């Protein structure tokens, strides 16, 4: 890892640069595939599945037999673990339900807000170098709690034209049976436009590589919403001499193994910890099955020493990490003052892996600094708020004159007339009684 000692503020931008590709080049590729899927539908899906996944899939929709087979082959031990995680995730997301908000803003003017589900949602589940069945839990559970009417999953097939059994088992456990064997840019395009077999959705959810991230952003140009620009994984840890160096190293490696374009950063006020963590990373990395991937991610990563907590906090907020781990004696300082982070993990015994799987929080989070203006996926992500109002004759009398004055000041005479007619009607009827 790159070691940086007391970096001056003018260098922070370059130090905290993400290892992303040229988005202009990616956008050109994404635009081409989107155009083909829009015009050619499933034939374009088949073409790009063959090109990128190396397999021809005759029918993208997973069959009942495939789901039943997956249920049989997933080990019981894994089923128990998935069910435990499901219970915790459900508990946390059920708690996010909000009641109808109703208020009489002025006598006779009643306003309220209600949440309604997004009717059609598409869940993208990565399945390339790591089949993320945990992401099924993170997306399908809140979608079901929100009562979305139509929920589909798209996930890339392996070289045999199959989706990993754990993904199918988890989807079925969550009540999702419309699962399509399609991944990457073409999956996002299919959910954006709809094809002969894959339905168009109103909102697309899920993490992915840089191609998927750019494709999701492209989808918004065609009237489809997305959860957030969730790209390559990243983790920042802030720690002092109270932290356990082996724990810190394991957390950094846990995110680095996601992909070659992942990035992990340690910001510490302890030089001893910094060098201890470096040694632990080199030691622990040797035995990882995904060592080659992890090494490339570690090459993009940083160990940064700073003199005090205030500088550490400023760097964190500048970076806006997807995941933030706090392992400091003065943890409350960071907890109370952090402004930009997707999800925060506090203390030596709170690994980021807990949030990835089973603590209950959602692991679909904003990356690439988007935690400065996006939230992670939550129950509200699958809902929209609709406002209602009902005004009585007394109510329109109470606010009518203000509306007339404001409308006239903006030069919108018809707006004024819409109120004036009602006030005149009320006034005439009251005189005749």
Secondary structure, 3 states (H helix, E strand, C coil): CEEEECCCHHHHHHHCCCCCCCHHHHHHHHHHHHHHHHHHCHHHHHHHHHHHHCCCCCCCECCHHHHHHHHHHCCHHHHHHHHHHHHHHHHHHHCCCCCCEEEEEECCEEEEEEEEECCEEEEECCCCCCCCHHHHHHHHHHHHHCCCCEEEEEECCCCCCCCCHHHHHHHHHCCCCCEEECCHHHHHHHHHHCCCCCCCCCEEECCCCHHHHHHHHHHHHHCCEECCCCCCCEEEEEECCCCCHHHHHHHHHHHHCCCCCCEEEEEECCHHHHHHHHHHHHHHHCCCCCHHHHHHHHHCCEEEECCCHHHHHHHHHHHCEEEEEEECCCHHHHHHHCCCEEEEEECCCCCHHHHHHCCCCCCCCCCCCHHHCCCCCCHHHHEEEEEEEEECHHHHHHHHHHHHHHHHHCCCHHHHHHHHHHHHHHHHHHHHC
